[in-house]
Amino acid sequence: MKAISPVRSVRSCYEAVCCLSEQSLAIARGSSNKSPALEEPMSLLYDMNDCYSKLRELVPGIPQGTKVSQVEILQHVIDYIFDLQIVLEEEAKG
């Protein structure tokens, strides 16, 4: 996958990352500091599905209009981050 620089809102990227970060932190904290989303397992599932949908919108190269598994979405995200790192390193050298 090649790195593409699409025009997108920095705020929407930030919101997608925050969505995943808040869920991860809530899970890591365990039962003593549960967030309202963790009290309802279905609510957590819907929140995570929303996060995957947001990632699907933000990361270029993920096929739109076709069914893609969550693992495939995460692999595209990892590949995209890796591609961005390469581009940044090349720009820093040049």
C-alpha positions, -999 to +999 in steps of 0.1 A: +000+000+000+014+034-010+011+064+013-014+089+000-020+123+014-057+128+013-073+160+025-091+153+058-098+170+090-072+168+118-101+169+142-117+138+128-084+119+130-080+130+166-116+119+174-110+084+160-078+080+180-094+093+212-123+069+207-099+040+206-077+054+234-107+059+258-119+024+252-084+009+257-079+029+289-112+019+303-105-018+297-070-015+312-083+001+344-105-029+351-137-032+370-130-006+397-131+024+373-155+011+346-169+037+322-206+036+314-198+020+280-182-010+298-212-015+320-232-023+288-214-049+267-235-042+236-228-005+240-191-012+239-195-034+208-214-005+191-187+020+202-159-002+188-178-008+156-181+030+153-144+033+158-137+007+130-161+026+107-142+058+115-108+042+108-122+029+075-131+064+065-098+079+075-072+054+062-067+055+024-065+022+006-092+004+025-117-007-001-150+012+002-183-005-005-169-040+002-169-060+034-136-058+052-129-076+085-117-057+115-083-075+113-080-063+077-088-027+088-062-029+115-036-043+090-044-013+067-040+011+096-006-005+105+006-004+069-005+032+065+013+043+097+044+024+085+042+042+051+038+075+068+069+069+089+089+060+058+078+093+041+087+113+072+121+097+075+128+104+038+118+140+041+140+144+072+170+131+052+163+152+022 
